[in-house]
Each structure stands twice: as C-alpha cells, then as structure tokens.
Amino acid sequence: MLKPFKYSFFIIIGIALAVGVSKVFYPLVAKRSQLIGEREAAVSDNEHLRKKISEFKQKQNDFQNDPEYIELVARRQGLVKRSEVVFDFSHLTGE
C-alpha cells in the first residue's frame, strides 16, 4: 500500500504536469483562435471579391454583345448620337 506521502507526491506531480501542459498549449490554442478569425475574414473577403468579379464579367459581356446596353450606359453619361438634337431645359427649372 502507498503511504499518504506518496499519494500527495503523485497529486503534486500530476498538478505540476497539468500546469506545465496548459502553459505549453495555451499559446497554441490562442494562436489557433486568432488564425481561425483571420481565415473567416479572408473567406468573407474572397466571397465579396468573387461577386464583384462576376458583376464585372457580366458588364464586360454586355458591352461586347449588347448594343442596347452600350447605348444605355452612354446616355447615362450624357452622350447623344450625332444625328440627335438636344434640347436643354435645365435653365427653366433652375438646375
């Protein structure tokens, strides 16, 4: 049988090992949590950029294949065809 001194010795050794192990692994766990957060932010940014790329590809496709879209964008920019006459009424409305 083990004497009480030996029990307390094993308990102290066990506690010391637990503290040592926790001191070794706590920084690793904290770093892992930080890296998980950074990864989630990067994944979110990537998804946002994929959506923007998809929008730009759609606009590029529209510019290449849709003359009505080109005309719409040009008119939004204030451009007109050479054969068109422009009437400017902005001075009447105070703009």
Backbone torsions as a table, in degrees:
resi	resn	phi	psi	omega
1	MET	NA	148.7	178.5
2	LEU	-85.8	143.4	178.2
3	LYS	-82.5	160.7	179.4
4	PRO	-55.9	-33.9	178.8
5	PHE	-62.1	-41.1	179.6
6	LYS	-67.3	-36.9	176.3
7	TYR	-61.3	-47.8	-179.2
8	SER	-66.1	-33.8	177.3
9	PHE	-63.1	-45.4	179.3
10	PHE	-66.8	-36.6	177.3
11	ILE	-64.7	-44.1	179.2
12	ILE	-64.9	-42.9	177.6
13	ILE	-62.4	-42.5	179.0
14	GLY	-62.6	-43.6	178.4
15	ILE	-65.0	-42.1	179.2
16	ALA	-62.7	-41.6	177.2
17	LEU	-64.6	-41.4	179.5
18	ALA	-63.4	-42.8	178.3
19	VAL	-65.4	-42.6	179.2
20	GLY	-62.3	-44.9	179.4
21	VAL	-64.3	-42.4	-179.6
22	SER	-66.0	-35.9	177.5
23	LYS	-67.3	-31.3	178.9
24	VAL	-74.8	-42.8	-172.4
25	PHE	-90.7	-19.4	-178.7
26	TYR	-60.2	-46.4	177.7
27	PRO	-61.3	-33.5	178.8
28	LEU	-67.9	-40.0	178.9
29	VAL	-66.9	-41.9	178.5
30	ALA	-63.7	-42.9	178.6
31	LYS	-64.0	-39.6	178.4
32	ARG	-62.5	-42.6	178.3
33	SER	-61.9	-41.5	178.2
34	GLN	-62.9	-44.9	-179.2
35	LEU	-65.5	-35.2	177.1
36	ILE	-63.6	-42.6	177.5
37	GLY	-62.3	-43.5	178.6
38	GLU	-64.1	-38.9	179.5
39	ARG	-64.9	-42.6	178.9
40	GLU	-62.3	-39.5	177.7
41	ALA	-65.4	-41.3	179.4
42	ALA	-65.8	-40.2	178.5
43	VAL	-63.8	-41.3	178.5
44	SER	-63.4	-45.1	177.7
45	ASP	-61.8	-41.3	179.2
46	ASN	-62.1	-41.2	179.4
47	GLU	-64.0	-42.3	177.9
48	HIS	-61.5	-44.1	180.0
49	LEU	-67.0	-35.5	176.8
50	ARG	-62.7	-39.9	178.2
51	LYS	-64.6	-43.1	179.4
52	LYS	-64.4	-41.1	178.3
53	ILE	-61.9	-41.6	178.4
54	SER	-61.9	-42.4	177.7
55	GLU	-62.8	-43.4	-180.0
56	PHE	-65.2	-38.9	177.5
57	LYS	-63.9	-39.0	178.0
58	GLN	-64.7	-43.0	178.1
59	LYS	-63.7	-41.5	178.7
60	GLN	-61.5	-43.5	178.7
61	ASN	-62.4	-42.3	178.8
62	ASP	-63.1	-41.6	178.1
63	PHE	-63.9	-35.8	-178.0
64	GLN	-78.3	-29.1	-168.9
65	ASN	-122.8	-7.2	-173.5
66	ASP	-125.9	98.5	-179.5
67	PRO	-63.4	-30.5	178.7
68	GLU	-66.5	-36.4	177.7
69	TYR	-65.7	-42.2	178.9
70	ILE	-60.6	-43.9	179.4
71	GLU	-64.2	-41.3	179.0
72	LEU	-60.4	-46.3	179.4
73	VAL	-64.8	-41.3	179.6
74	ALA	-63.5	-42.0	179.8
75	ARG	-66.9	-35.2	176.0
76	ARG	-64.8	-27.6	177.9
77	GLN	-84.1	-3.1	178.5
78	GLY	91.2	12.1	-179.8
79	LEU	-86.9	150.8	177.7
80	VAL	-132.8	163.6	176.7
81	LYS	-75.8	157.4	-179.4
82	ARG	-62.8	-31.5	-176.5
83	SER	-84.3	-3.6	-177.3
84	GLU	-91.4	150.0	175.7
85	VAL	-107.0	133.0	-177.9
86	VAL	-106.2	128.5	174.7
87	PHE	-108.1	123.2	-177.6
88	ASP	-105.5	110.6	179.0
89	PHE	-105.8	13.9	-176.0
90	SER	-66.2	-29.3	179.8
91	HIS	-70.7	-20.9	179.0
92	LEU	-80.1	-29.5	-177.8
93	THR	-95.0	-3.3	177.2
94	GLY	82.8	17.8	179.0
95	GLU	-87.9	NA	NA
